[in-house]
């Protein structure tokens, strides 16, 4: 059974649900094209259009129940909470392992000096 977290955005309660790996892969393909558009933008206006495109197109894809209007009415802190919930559900193991891995790498590099 997938894990869930509830987040409020623009006065609306949204349930963020853990996705299957194949679903994450499909989302990543579309998102990577949009991220490339930001880095390839030749002006700040072009970059801003690419960013708003991500907000309005991909957030509703990733979080069913959220509309473009919800995003327009949301505070950036609410979008941040949405992202945190997504990361907590999908990358919890990395968050727990990363500090230990960093300490291990640091210990290994100190021993080689």
ZINORDA-V305076 format. One record per pair of residues at least 4 apart in sequence whose C-alpha atoms are under 7 Angstrom apart, sorted by the first residue. I is the first residue (numbers start at 1). GAP is how many residues later the second one is. Records with the same first field share a line. If there is no record, write none. Layout:
I=GAP / GAP
//
This chain:
2=15 / 16
3=14 / 15 / 86
4=11 / 12 / 13 / 14
5=10 / 11 / 12 / 80
6=7 / 8 / 9 / 10
7=6 / 7 / 8 / 74 / 75
8=4 / 5 / 6 / 70
9=4 / 65 / 69
10=60 / 63 / 64
14=51
16=47 / 69 / 70
18=71 / 72
19=4 / 5
20=4
21=4
22=4
23=4
24=4
25=4
26=4
27=4
28=4
29=4
30=4
31=4
32=4
33=4
34=4 / 16 / 20
35=4
36=4
37=4 / 13
38=9 / 12 / 13
41=5 / 6
42=4
43=4
44=4
45=4
46=4
47=4
48=4
49=4
50=4
51=4
52=4
53=4
54=4
55=4
56=4 / 12
57=4
58=4
59=4
60=4 / 5 / 6 / 7
66=4
67=4
68=4
69=4
70=4
74=4
75=4
76=4
77=4
78=4
79=4
80=4
81=4
82=4
83=4
84=4
85=4
86=4
87=4
88=4
91=4
92=4
93=4
94=4
97=4
98=4
99=4
100=4
101=4
102=4
103=4
104=4
105=4
106=4
107=4
108=4
109=4
//
